């Protein structure tokens, strides 16, 4: 808190952190003076603020950030590093007004994709919607039923149990994490099945008979727009509407 540069960076980090959360990774800050155990994980730190990418809860592996001290630059670097280390960022879902929905649905039709529309009473899309969009992807073609690295994982797991050296055990854990992240990144490259958006204005709620949604909840619809014949367009309401998020899990209302 005494560091002038830290004070200048704090609001920029806060803004980047909000965007990062919507993409499925985190950006945070810690004051190491009252937390010496955290600083002990990074003995190479000589000045403040120091920015690092940590992919392990114990901080054994970290990557230094040496770019511009601007929120957008930090966010972009963190996203790229997240992907390089096996992470799959979630695509943020943008809110659309009622007047913008026809254009959005038209573009989805041009891309030959159905649309997923959530309608609620909040100005911003609920956090669970971006995750839902990310999970609804095409199944990888010719995907093996079993992990191609299944035997490697089995042998490494046995070696982790057998070793008496903590350093070796930590190294094996790191390799296992790398394998899991690489496989996750491979499956995460599949294309989304839907173009997804959210609308929180009164006009959209009235048009879709989706009024009265509680905070954090929304009515979900699947739509397919026929640009040549609007009469052939399809709108399907999720039978469990409204959808709410309960402790990180999406449930029916």
Secondary structure, DSSP 8 states (H G I E B T S, - for coil): ---HHHHHHHHHHHHHHHHHHHHT-------SSS-HHHHTT-TT--SSS--EEE-STT--SEEE--S-SSHHHHHHHHHHHHHHTT--------B--HHHHHHHHHHHHHTT-EEEEEE-SSSS--HHHHHHHHH-B---TT--SS-TTHHHHHHHHHHHHH---HHHHHHHHHHHHHHHHHHHHHHTTS-BSEEEEEE-SHHHHHHTT-----TT-BEEEEEE--SS-GGG-EEEE-TT-SEEEETTEEEE-
